Amino acid sequence: MTTYSQLAQQIIKHVGEPGNIEHITHCATRLRFTLKDKNKVNPEALYGLPEVVKLVDSPSQFQIVIGPKVEQVCSAIKEQLGEQTPVAEETTAQGSWASRLLATLSAIFTPYIGVLAGVGVVKGIVVLLQTMNLVDTHSYVFTVFNALSSGVFVMLPLFIAVTASERFKTNKFTALALTAAMIFPLTDPSVPGAFHIMGLALNVKIYGGAVIPAVFAVLFLSYVERWLKKIIPELAAFVFVPCLSLIICGFVVFTLIGPIADYVGVGIANGYAWLYDLSPVISGALLAGIGQLFVVFGVHWGIIPLALINIQVNGYDTIMAMFMSAVMGQFGAAFGAIFIARNLKDKQIAISASISAFFGITEPALYGVNLKYRMLFVFGCIGAALGGGITGLLGVKTYSFLPVLNVFELGLFSGPDSKMIYEVFAIIVAFTVPAVLTIIYGKTRKLVASPAS
């Protein structure tokens, strides 16, 4: 049996050895590499590894779909690469600006997506306790649960600081200090809500859960820090580089970058809301229907910032409500495949893929079952479009961020204008339609006997 260490060694070898790796991270199921030269990759050898499910060569990253064991594999690879992943002195970013942006978003948000998913379940428990009056909202138990479910999202800039500092190659502890300063005014009631300077109102209490301001703050820090290291003598750099970096970046962030980035976030949220309001039904059906195509091409995590911005600006989000149907559509198709499998191996694969999809991870269902037989993927998209259209028609919203879409986070649809029951109806439709279509199609066409090449 291949150990994680042996698998890591083989993967490193077949992506071009350590010197070809600029950066590595992972999401729920994929290793995500930034490589210097993709021509050095040996796809045949990688596909020969039993743990490799799929290779996805996007413009921004080279991705290896592993499955639920991806975290252990990634850790083993990083351990073999050493404390610092090899990085060229100066490397020119590859691909279009859109590709580079996507790679940056992925590197910043995917490393802690598992934690956000776990916190989402805890948040669902809080909603359940509150709506069913199971405990006093002033009790110790509720207070602890509420703190556990809310702290991450209020302190999100700290998480962004860690991953953004790695991406932008700046000191992570200085980045943490800078983003902690952005959050600090929220913790001190004596700090005024806004300061009026030269006719401008500067609000310093807007950065709890801030996404765009935190990213741009760390990006600016990376340039300032590199500049200071060039002009400050090495003997004094240990103290004065972080000191001056914080002073310079602090005032620029609070005065200029933060407010502008906040307006950008509001603009993005309002722009999405405008498009959504043109036709919620069409928006829901379209986004849910093609939602899993984002997964196929490995760009689905680019949606995360938009959903987070919607929550921060509006207090609710609609896009993840639609994407819940996208997940359930592929789950339904894979589940239907269980009943038409012609041999034990196919049945086992369909069962395993269905269990994974039930928990919100669809890659095993996509690559192991649905895309293999093509029409199953189409049926999944049809069910997803129907479910997404229902969420748009009925105006379903989620009031907390849903990083992984599964039934355990349905409680997050409960809020001031709760329509959770409609979301339940939507995902039942999204699941049932492809499951039934798959069974009918499989029985009449002997689907699994002739997989797509």
Contacts in CASP RR format, 6 or more apart in sequence:
PFRMAT RR
TARGET T0000
AUTHOR 0000-0000-0000
METHOD contacts of the structure
MODEL  1
MTTYSQLAQQIIKHVGEPGNIEHITHCATRLRFTLKDKNKVNPEALYGLP
EVVKLVDSPSQFQIVIGPKVEQVCSAIKEQLGEQTPVAEETTAQGSWASR
LLATLSAIFTPYIGVLAGVGVVKGIVVLLQTMNLVDTHSYVFTVFNALSS
GVFVMLPLFIAVTASERFKTNKFTALALTAAMIFPLTDPSVPGAFHIMGL
ALNVKIYGGAVIPAVFAVLFLSYVERWLKKIIPELAAFVFVPCLSLIICG
FVVFTLIGPIADYVGVGIANGYAWLYDLSPVISGALLAGIGQLFVVFGVH
WGIIPLALINIQVNGYDTIMAMFMSAVMGQFGAAFGAIFIARNLKDKQIA
ISASISAFFGITEPALYGVNLKYRMLFVFGCIGAALGGGITGLLGVKTYS
FLPVLNVFELGLFSGPDSKMIYEVFAIIVAFTVPAVLTIIYGKTRKLVAS
PAS
2 10 0 8 1.000
2 49 0 8 1.000
2 50 0 8 1.000
2 51 0 8 1.000
4 69 0 8 1.000
4 72 0 8 1.000
4 73 0 8 1.000
4 75 0 8 1.000
4 76 0 8 1.000
5 76 0 8 1.000
5 79 0 8 1.000
5 80 0 8 1.000
7 49 0 8 1.000
7 51 0 8 1.000
7 73 0 8 1.000
7 76 0 8 1.000
8 73 0 8 1.000
8 76 0 8 1.000
8 77 0 8 1.000
8 79 0 8 1.000
8 80 0 8 1.000
9 80 0 8 1.000
10 45 0 8 1.000
10 49 0 8 1.000
11 31 0 8 1.000
11 46 0 8 1.000
11 49 0 8 1.000
11 64 0 8 1.000
11 73 0 8 1.000
11 77 0 8 1.000
12 18 0 8 1.000
12 21 0 8 1.000
12 77 0 8 1.000
12 80 0 8 1.000
12 81 0 8 1.000
13 45 0 8 1.000
14 41 0 8 1.000
14 42 0 8 1.000
14 45 0 8 1.000
14 46 0 8 1.000
14 49 0 8 1.000
15 21 0 8 1.000
15 33 0 8 1.000
15 35 0 8 1.000
15 40 0 8 1.000
15 41 0 8 1.000
15 42 0 8 1.000
15 46 0 8 1.000
15 62 0 8 1.000
16 35 0 8 1.000
16 37 0 8 1.000
16 40 0 8 1.000
16 41 0 8 1.000
16 42 0 8 1.000
17 40 0 8 1.000
18 80 0 8 1.000
18 81 0 8 1.000
18 86 0 8 1.000
19 36 0 8 1.000
19 86 0 8 1.000
20 35 0 8 1.000
20 36 0 8 1.000
20 37 0 8 1.000
20 40 0 8 1.000
21 33 0 8 1.000
21 34 0 8 1.000
21 35 0 8 1.000
21 36 0 8 1.000
21 81 0 8 1.000
21 85 0 8 1.000
21 86 0 8 1.000
22 34 0 8 1.000
22 35 0 8 1.000
22 36 0 8 1.000
22 85 0 8 1.000
22 86 0 8 1.000
22 87 0 8 1.000
22 88 0 8 1.000
22 91 0 8 1.000
23 33 0 8 1.000
23 34 0 8 1.000
23 85 0 8 1.000
23 87 0 8 1.000
23 107 0 8 1.000
23 166 0 8 1.000
23 167 0 8 1.000
24 31 0 8 1.000
24 32 0 8 1.000
24 33 0 8 1.000
24 34 0 8 1.000
24 74 0 8 1.000
24 77 0 8 1.000
24 78 0 8 1.000
24 81 0 8 1.000
24 85 0 8 1.000
25 32 0 8 1.000
25 74 0 8 1.000
25 106 0 8 1.000
25 107 0 8 1.000
25 110 0 8 1.000
25 111 0 8 1.000
25 163 0 8 1.000
26 32 0 8 1.000
26 70 0 8 1.000
26 71 0 8 1.000
26 73 0 8 1.000
26 74 0 8 1.000
26 110 0 8 1.000
26 111 0 8 1.000
27 70 0 8 1.000
27 106 0 8 1.000
27 110 0 8 1.000
27 113 0 8 1.000
27 301 0 8 1.000
28 67 0 8 1.000
28 70 0 8 1.000
28 113 0 8 1.000
28 114 0 8 1.000
28 117 0 8 1.000
28 361 0 8 1.000
28 363 0 8 1.000
28 404 0 8 1.000
29 53 0 8 1.000
29 65 0 8 1.000
29 66 0 8 1.000
29 67 0 8 1.000
29 68 0 8 1.000
29 70 0 8 1.000
29 361 0 8 1.000
29 363 0 8 1.000
29 364 0 8 1.000
30 56 0 8 1.000
30 63 0 8 1.000
30 64 0 8 1.000
30 65 0 8 1.000
30 66 0 8 1.000
30 67 0 8 1.000
30 70 0 8 1.000
30 298 0 8 1.000
30 363 0 8 1.000
31 63 0 8 1.000
31 64 0 8 1.000
31 66 0 8 1.000
31 70 0 8 1.000
31 73 0 8 1.000
31 74 0 8 1.000
31 77 0 8 1.000
32 61 0 8 1.000
32 62 0 8 1.000
32 63 0 8 1.000
32 106 0 8 1.000
32 107 0 8 1.000
32 110 0 8 1.000
33 61 0 8 1.000
33 62 0 8 1.000
33 63 0 8 1.000
33 64 0 8 1.000
34 60 0 8 1.000
34 61 0 8 1.000
34 62 0 8 1.000
34 103 0 8 1.000
34 107 0 8 1.000
35 41 0 8 1.000
35 62 0 8 1.000
36 88 0 8 1.000
36 91 0 8 1.000
38 57 0 8 1.000
38 62 0 8 1.000
41 57 0 8 1.000
41 62 0 8 1.000
43 55 0 8 1.000
46 52 0 8 1.000
46 55 0 8 1.000
46 64 0 8 1.000
47 55 0 8 1.000
51 66 0 8 1.000
51 69 0 8 1.000
51 73 0 8 1.000
52 64 0 8 1.000
52 65 0 8 1.000
52 66 0 8 1.000
53 65 0 8 1.000
53 66 0 8 1.000
53 67 0 8 1.000
53 363 0 8 1.000
53 364 0 8 1.000
53 367 0 8 1.000
53 368 0 8 1.000
54 64 0 8 1.000
54 65 0 8 1.000
54 363 0 8 1.000
54 367 0 8 1.000
55 62 0 8 1.000
55 63 0 8 1.000
55 64 0 8 1.000
55 65 0 8 1.000
56 62 0 8 1.000
56 63 0 8 1.000
56 64 0 8 1.000
56 65 0 8 1.000
56 296 0 8 1.000
56 297 0 8 1.000
56 298 0 8 1.000
57 63 0 8 1.000
58 99 0 8 1.000
58 102 0 8 1.000
58 297 0 8 1.000
58 298 0 8 1.000
58 299 0 8 1.000
59 94 0 8 1.000
59 95 0 8 1.000
59 96 0 8 1.000
59 99 0 8 1.000
59 102 0 8 1.000
60 94 0 8 1.000
60 95 0 8 1.000
60 99 0 8 1.000
60 100 0 8 1.000
60 102 0 8 1.000
60 103 0 8 1.000
60 106 0 8 1.000
61 102 0 8 1.000
61 103 0 8 1.000
61 106 0 8 1.000
63 298 0 8 1.000
65 363 0 8 1.000
65 367 0 8 1.000
66 73 0 8 1.000
67 356 0 8 1.000
67 361 0 8 1.000
67 363 0 8 1.000
67 364 0 8 1.000
68 356 0 8 1.000
68 361 0 8 1.000
78 85 0 8 1.000
87 169 0 8 1.000
93 100 0 8 1.000
94 100 0 8 1.000
102 299 0 8 1.000
102 302 0 8 1.000
104 167 0 8 1.000
105 301 0 8 1.000
105 302 0 8 1.000
105 304 0 8 1.000
105 305 0 8 1.000
106 301 0 8 1.000
106 302 0 8 1.000
107 163 0 8 1.000
107 166 0 8 1.000
107 167 0 8 1.000
108 160 0 8 1.000
108 163 0 8 1.000
108 164 0 8 1.000
108 167 0 8 1.000
108 215 0 8 1.000
109 163 0 8 1.000
109 301 0 8 1.000
109 302 0 8 1.000
109 304 0 8 1.000
109 305 0 8 1.000
110 301 0 8 1.000
111 162 0 8 1.000
111 163 0 8 1.000
112 159 0 8 1.000
112 163 0 8 1.000
113 301 0 8 1.000
113 304 0 8 1.000
113 403 0 8 1.000
113 404 0 8 1.000
114 403 0 8 1.000
114 404 0 8 1.000
115 152 0 8 1.000
115 159 0 8 1.000
116 152 0 8 1.000
116 401 0 8 1.000
116 403 0 8 1.000
116 404 0 8 1.000
117 403 0 8 1.000
117 404 0 8 1.000
117 409 0 8 1.000
118 404 0 8 1.000
119 148 0 8 1.000
119 149 0 8 1.000
119 152 0 8 1.000
119 153 0 8 1.000
120 149 0 8 1.000
120 400 0 8 1.000
120 401 0 8 1.000
120 402 0 8 1.000
120 403 0 8 1.000
120 409 0 8 1.000
120 412 0 8 1.000
121 408 0 8 1.000
121 409 0 8 1.000
122 145 0 8 1.000
122 148 0 8 1.000
122 149 0 8 1.000
123 149 0 8 1.000
123 150 0 8 1.000
123 400 0 8 1.000
123 409 0 8 1.000
123 411 0 8 1.000
123 412 0 8 1.000
124 149 0 8 1.000
124 400 0 8 1.000
124 408 0 8 1.000
124 409 0 8 1.000
124 410 0 8 1.000
124 411 0 8 1.000
124 412 0 8 1.000
125 145 0 8 1.000
125 149 0 8 1.000
126 142 0 8 1.000
126 145 0 8 1.000
126 146 0 8 1.000
126 149 0 8 1.000
127 411 0 8 1.000
127 412 0 8 1.000
127 414 0 8 1.000
127 415 0 8 1.000
128 134 0 8 1.000
128 411 0 8 1.000
129 135 0 8 1.000
129 141 0 8 1.000
129 142 0 8 1.000
129 145 0 8 1.000
130 137 0 8 1.000
130 142 0 8 1.000
131 414 0 8 1.000
135 141 0 8 1.000
135 142 0 8 1.000
136 142 0 8 1.000
152 159 0 8 1.000
153 209 0 8 1.000
153 311 0 8 1.000
153 400 0 8 1.000
153 401 0 8 1.000
154 183 0 8 1.000
154 186 0 8 1.000
154 208 0 8 1.000
154 209 0 8 1.000
155 183 0 8 1.000
155 208 0 8 1.000
155 209 0 8 1.000
156 208 0 8 1.000
156 209 0 8 1.000
156 210 0 8 1.000
156 211 0 8 1.000
156 214 0 8 1.000
156 308 0 8 1.000
157 179 0 8 1.000
157 180 0 8 1.000
157 182 0 8 1.000
157 183 0 8 1.000
157 207 0 8 1.000
157 208 0 8 1.000
157 209 0 8 1.000
157 210 0 8 1.000
157 213 0 8 1.000
157 214 0 8 1.000
157 217 0 8 1.000
158 176 0 8 1.000
158 179 0 8 1.000
158 180 0 8 1.000
158 183 0 8 1.000
160 179 0 8 1.000
160 211 0 8 1.000
160 214 0 8 1.000
160 215 0 8 1.000
160 218 0 8 1.000
161 172 0 8 1.000
161 175 0 8 1.000
161 176 0 8 1.000
161 178 0 8 1.000
161 179 0 8 1.000
161 214 0 8 1.000
161 218 0 8 1.000
162 172 0 8 1.000
162 175 0 8 1.000
162 176 0 8 1.000
164 175 0 8 1.000
164 214 0 8 1.000
164 215 0 8 1.000
164 218 0 8 1.000
164 219 0 8 1.000
165 171 0 8 1.000
165 172 0 8 1.000
165 174 0 8 1.000
165 175 0 8 1.000
165 176 0 8 1.000
165 218 0 8 1.000
165 221 0 8 1.000
165 222 0 8 1.000
166 172 0 8 1.000
168 218 0 8 1.000
168 219 0 8 1.000
168 221 0 8 1.000
168 222 0 8 1.000
169 222 0 8 1.000
170 218 0 8 1.000
170 221 0 8 1.000
170 222 0 8 1.000
170 225 0 8 1.000
170 226 0 8 1.000
171 225 0 8 1.000
171 242 0 8 1.000
171 245 0 8 1.000
173 242 0 8 1.000
174 221 0 8 1.000
174 225 0 8 1.000
174 242 0 8 1.000
174 245 0 8 1.000
174 246 0 8 1.000
175 218 0 8 1.000
175 221 0 8 1.000
177 242 0 8 1.000
177 246 0 8 1.000
178 217 0 8 1.000
178 218 0 8 1.000
178 221 0 8 1.000
178 245 0 8 1.000
178 246 0 8 1.000
178 249 0 8 1.000
178 250 0 8 1.000
178 253 0 8 1.000
179 207 0 8 1.000
179 214 0 8 1.000
179 217 0 8 1.000
179 218 0 8 1.000
181 246 0 8 1.000
181 250 0 8 1.000
182 207 0 8 1.000
182 208 0 8 1.000
182 210 0 8 1.000
182 213 0 8 1.000
182 214 0 8 1.000
182 217 0 8 1.000
182 253 0 8 1.000
182 254 0 8 1.000
182 258 0 8 1.000
183 207 0 8 1.000
183 208 0 8 1.000
185 191 0 8 1.000
185 193 0 8 1.000
185 204 0 8 1.000
185 205 0 8 1.000
185 207 0 8 1.000
186 205 0 8 1.000
186 207 0 8 1.000
186 208 0 8 1.000
191 204 0 8 1.000
191 205 0 8 1.000
192 204 0 8 1.000
193 203 0 8 1.000
193 204 0 8 1.000
193 205 0 8 1.000
194 201 0 8 1.000
194 202 0 8 1.000
194 203 0 8 1.000
194 204 0 8 1.000
195 201 0 8 1.000
195 202 0 8 1.000
195 204 0 8 1.000
196 202 0 8 1.000
197 255 0 8 1.000
202 254 0 8 1.000
202 255 0 8 1.000
202 259 0 8 1.000
203 259 0 8 1.000
204 254 0 8 1.000
206 213 0 8 1.000
206 262 0 8 1.000
207 213 0 8 1.000
207 214 0 8 1.000
207 258 0 8 1.000
207 262 0 8 1.000
208 312 0 8 1.000
209 308 0 8 1.000
209 312 0 8 1.000
210 258 0 8 1.000
210 261 0 8 1.000
210 262 0 8 1.000
210 312 0 8 1.000
211 265 0 8 1.000
211 305 0 8 1.000
211 308 0 8 1.000
211 309 0 8 1.000
211 312 0 8 1.000
212 261 0 8 1.000
212 262 0 8 1.000
212 264 0 8 1.000
212 265 0 8 1.000
212 268 0 8 1.000
212 305 0 8 1.000
212 309 0 8 1.000
213 253 0 8 1.000
213 257 0 8 1.000
213 258 0 8 1.000
213 261 0 8 1.000
213 262 0 8 1.000
215 261 0 8 1.000
216 257 0 8 1.000
216 258 0 8 1.000
216 261 0 8 1.000
217 249 0 8 1.000
217 253 0 8 1.000
217 257 0 8 1.000
217 258 0 8 1.000
217 261 0 8 1.000
220 249 0 8 1.000
220 252 0 8 1.000
220 253 0 8 1.000
220 257 0 8 1.000
221 245 0 8 1.000
221 249 0 8 1.000
224 245 0 8 1.000
224 248 0 8 1.000
224 249 0 8 1.000
225 241 0 8 1.000
225 245 0 8 1.000
228 237 0 8 1.000
228 240 0 8 1.000
228 241 0 8 1.000
228 244 0 8 1.000
228 245 0 8 1.000
229 237 0 8 1.000
229 241 0 8 1.000
232 240 0 8 1.000
232 241 0 8 1.000
232 244 0 8 1.000
265 309 0 8 1.000
265 312 0 8 1.000
265 313 0 8 1.000
266 313 0 8 1.000
268 306 0 8 1.000
268 309 0 8 1.000
269 309 0 8 1.000
269 310 0 8 1.000
269 312 0 8 1.000
269 313 0 8 1.000
269 314 0 8 1.000
270 313 0 8 1.000
272 306 0 8 1.000
272 310 0 8 1.000
272 319 0 8 1.000
273 310 0 8 1.000
273 314 0 8 1.000
275 283 0 8 1.000
276 283 0 8 1.000
276 318 0 8 1.000
276 319 0 8 1.000
280 318 0 8 1.000
280 389 0 8 1.000
280 392 0 8 1.000
280 393 0 8 1.000
280 395 0 8 1.000
281 389 0 8 1.000
281 392 0 8 1.000
281 393 0 8 1.000
282 389 0 8 1.000
283 322 0 8 1.000
283 392 0 8 1.000
284 322 0 8 1.000
284 385 0 8 1.000
284 387 0 8 1.000
284 388 0 8 1.000
284 389 0 8 1.000
284 391 0 8 1.000
284 392 0 8 1.000
285 385 0 8 1.000
285 386 0 8 1.000
285 387 0 8 1.000
285 388 0 8 1.000
285 389 0 8 1.000
286 385 0 8 1.000
287 319 0 8 1.000
287 322 0 8 1.000
287 323 0 8 1.000
287 326 0 8 1.000
287 388 0 8 1.000
288 322 0 8 1.000
288 323 0 8 1.000
288 325 0 8 1.000
288 326 0 8 1.000
288 384 0 8 1.000
288 385 0 8 1.000
288 387 0 8 1.000
288 388 0 8 1.000
288 389 0 8 1.000
288 391 0 8 1.000
288 430 0 8 1.000
289 325 0 8 1.000
289 326 0 8 1.000
289 381 0 8 1.000
289 382 0 8 1.000
289 383 0 8 1.000
289 384 0 8 1.000
289 385 0 8 1.000
289 388 0 8 1.000
290 381 0 8 1.000
291 300 0 8 1.000
291 323 0 8 1.000
291 326 0 8 1.000
291 384 0 8 1.000
292 326 0 8 1.000
292 327 0 8 1.000
292 329 0 8 1.000
292 330 0 8 1.000
292 362 0 8 1.000
292 366 0 8 1.000
292 377 0 8 1.000
292 380 0 8 1.000
292 381 0 8 1.000
292 384 0 8 1.000
294 300 0 8 1.000
294 302 0 8 1.000
294 303 0 8 1.000
295 362 0 8 1.000
295 363 0 8 1.000
295 366 0 8 1.000
296 366 0 8 1.000
296 371 0 8 1.000
303 319 0 8 1.000
303 320 0 8 1.000
303 323 0 8 1.000
304 403 0 8 1.000
306 319 0 8 1.000
307 317 0 8 1.000
307 319 0 8 1.000
307 320 0 8 1.000
307 401 0 8 1.000
307 402 0 8 1.000
308 401 0 8 1.000
310 316 0 8 1.000
310 317 0 8 1.000
310 318 0 8 1.000
310 319 0 8 1.000
311 317 0 8 1.000
311 399 0 8 1.000
311 400 0 8 1.000
311 401 0 8 1.000
315 399 0 8 1.000
316 397 0 8 1.000
316 398 0 8 1.000
316 399 0 8 1.000
316 415 0 8 1.000
316 417 0 8 1.000
317 397 0 8 1.000
317 398 0 8 1.000
317 401 0 8 1.000
317 402 0 8 1.000
318 391 0 8 1.000
318 392 0 8 1.000
318 395 0 8 1.000
318 396 0 8 1.000
318 397 0 8 1.000
318 398 0 8 1.000
320 398 0 8 1.000
320 401 0 8 1.000
320 402 0 8 1.000
320 405 0 8 1.000
321 388 0 8 1.000
321 391 0 8 1.000
321 392 0 8 1.000
321 396 0 8 1.000
321 397 0 8 1.000
321 398 0 8 1.000
321 413 0 8 1.000
321 423 0 8 1.000
321 426 0 8 1.000
322 388 0 8 1.000
322 389 0 8 1.000
322 391 0 8 1.000
322 392 0 8 1.000
323 405 0 8 1.000
324 391 0 8 1.000
324 402 0 8 1.000
324 405 0 8 1.000
324 423 0 8 1.000
324 426 0 8 1.000
324 427 0 8 1.000
324 430 0 8 1.000
325 383 0 8 1.000
325 384 0 8 1.000
325 385 0 8 1.000
325 386 0 8 1.000
325 387 0 8 1.000
325 388 0 8 1.000
325 389 0 8 1.000
325 390 0 8 1.000
325 391 0 8 1.000
325 426 0 8 1.000
325 427 0 8 1.000
325 429 0 8 1.000
325 430 0 8 1.000
326 384 0 8 1.000
326 388 0 8 1.000
326 405 0 8 1.000
326 430 0 8 1.000
327 357 0 8 1.000
327 360 0 8 1.000
327 362 0 8 1.000
327 384 0 8 1.000
327 405 0 8 1.000
327 406 0 8 1.000
328 384 0 8 1.000
328 387 0 8 1.000
328 405 0 8 1.000
328 427 0 8 1.000
328 430 0 8 1.000
328 431 0 8 1.000
329 379 0 8 1.000
329 380 0 8 1.000
329 381 0 8 1.000
329 383 0 8 1.000
329 384 0 8 1.000
329 430 0 8 1.000
329 431 0 8 1.000
329 433 0 8 1.000
329 434 0 8 1.000
330 357 0 8 1.000
330 362 0 8 1.000
330 365 0 8 1.000
330 366 0 8 1.000
330 370 0 8 1.000
330 377 0 8 1.000
330 380 0 8 1.000
330 384 0 8 1.000
330 434 0 8 1.000
331 354 0 8 1.000
331 357 0 8 1.000
331 358 0 8 1.000
331 360 0 8 1.000
331 362 0 8 1.000
331 365 0 8 1.000
331 431 0 8 1.000
332 354 0 8 1.000
332 357 0 8 1.000
332 380 0 8 1.000
332 430 0 8 1.000
332 431 0 8 1.000
332 432 0 8 1.000
332 434 0 8 1.000
332 435 0 8 1.000
332 438 0 8 1.000
333 365 0 8 1.000
333 369 0 8 1.000
333 370 0 8 1.000
333 376 0 8 1.000
333 377 0 8 1.000
333 379 0 8 1.000
333 380 0 8 1.000
333 434 0 8 1.000
333 435 0 8 1.000
333 437 0 8 1.000
333 438 0 8 1.000
334 350 0 8 1.000
334 353 0 8 1.000
334 354 0 8 1.000
334 357 0 8 1.000
334 365 0 8 1.000
334 369 0 8 1.000
334 370 0 8 1.000
334 376 0 8 1.000
335 350 0 8 1.000
335 354 0 8 1.000
335 357 0 8 1.000
335 431 0 8 1.000
335 435 0 8 1.000
335 438 0 8 1.000
336 350 0 8 1.000
336 434 0 8 1.000
336 435 0 8 1.000
336 438 0 8 1.000
336 439 0 8 1.000
337 346 0 8 1.000
337 350 0 8 1.000
337 353 0 8 1.000
337 354 0 8 1.000
337 369 0 8 1.000
337 370 0 8 1.000
337 373 0 8 1.000
337 376 0 8 1.000
337 438 0 8 1.000
337 448 0 8 1.000
338 347 0 8 1.000
338 350 0 8 1.000
338 351 0 8 1.000
338 354 0 8 1.000
339 439 0 8 1.000
340 438 0 8 1.000
340 439 0 8 1.000
340 442 0 8 1.000
340 443 0 8 1.000
340 447 0 8 1.000
340 448 0 8 1.000
341 347 0 8 1.000
341 350 0 8 1.000
341 448 0 8 1.000
342 446 0 8 1.000
342 448 0 8 1.000
342 449 0 8 1.000
346 448 0 8 1.000
349 368 0 8 1.000
349 369 0 8 1.000
350 369 0 8 1.000
352 364 0 8 1.000
353 364 0 8 1.000
353 365 0 8 1.000
353 368 0 8 1.000
353 369 0 8 1.000
354 365 0 8 1.000
356 362 0 8 1.000
356 363 0 8 1.000
356 364 0 8 1.000
356 365 0 8 1.000
357 364 0 8 1.000
357 365 0 8 1.000
358 406 0 8 1.000
358 407 0 8 1.000
359 404 0 8 1.000
359 406 0 8 1.000
359 408 0 8 1.000
360 404 0 8 1.000
360 405 0 8 1.000
360 406 0 8 1.000
361 404 0 8 1.000
366 377 0 8 1.000
369 376 0 8 1.000
370 376 0 8 1.000
370 377 0 8 1.000
370 380 0 8 1.000
371 377 0 8 1.000
371 452 0 8 1.000
372 451 0 8 1.000
372 452 0 8 1.000
373 447 0 8 1.000
373 448 0 8 1.000
373 451 0 8 1.000
373 452 0 8 1.000
374 452 0 8 1.000
375 438 0 8 1.000
375 441 0 8 1.000
375 447 0 8 1.000
376 434 0 8 1.000
376 438 0 8 1.000
376 447 0 8 1.000
379 433 0 8 1.000
379 434 0 8 1.000
379 437 0 8 1.000
379 438 0 8 1.000
379 441 0 8 1.000
380 430 0 8 1.000
380 433 0 8 1.000
380 434 0 8 1.000
382 433 0 8 1.000
382 434 0 8 1.000
382 437 0 8 1.000
383 429 0 8 1.000
383 430 0 8 1.000
383 431 0 8 1.000
383 433 0 8 1.000
383 434 0 8 1.000
384 430 0 8 1.000
384 434 0 8 1.000
386 429 0 8 1.000
386 430 0 8 1.000
386 433 0 8 1.000
387 426 0 8 1.000
387 427 0 8 1.000
387 429 0 8 1.000
387 430 0 8 1.000
388 426 0 8 1.000
388 430 0 8 1.000
389 426 0 8 1.000
390 396 0 8 1.000
390 422 0 8 1.000
390 425 0 8 1.000
390 426 0 8 1.000
390 429 0 8 1.000
391 422 0 8 1.000
391 423 0 8 1.000
391 426 0 8 1.000
394 419 0 8 1.000
394 422 0 8 1.000
394 426 0 8 1.000
395 419 0 8 1.000
395 422 0 8 1.000
396 413 0 8 1.000
396 419 0 8 1.000
396 420 0 8 1.000
396 422 0 8 1.000
396 423 0 8 1.000
396 426 0 8 1.000
397 413 0 8 1.000
397 415 0 8 1.000
397 417 0 8 1.000
397 419 0 8 1.000
398 412 0 8 1.000
398 413 0 8 1.000
399 412 0 8 1.000
399 413 0 8 1.000
399 414 0 8 1.000
399 415 0 8 1.000
399 416 0 8 1.000
400 412 0 8 1.000
401 412 0 8 1.000
402 409 0 8 1.000
402 412 0 8 1.000
407 427 0 8 1.000
410 420 0 8 1.000
410 423 0 8 1.000
410 424 0 8 1.000
411 420 0 8 1.000
413 419 0 8 1.000
413 420 0 8 1.000
413 423 0 8 1.000
414 420 0 8 1.000
438 447 0 8 1.000
441 447 0 8 1.000
442 448 0 8 1.000
END
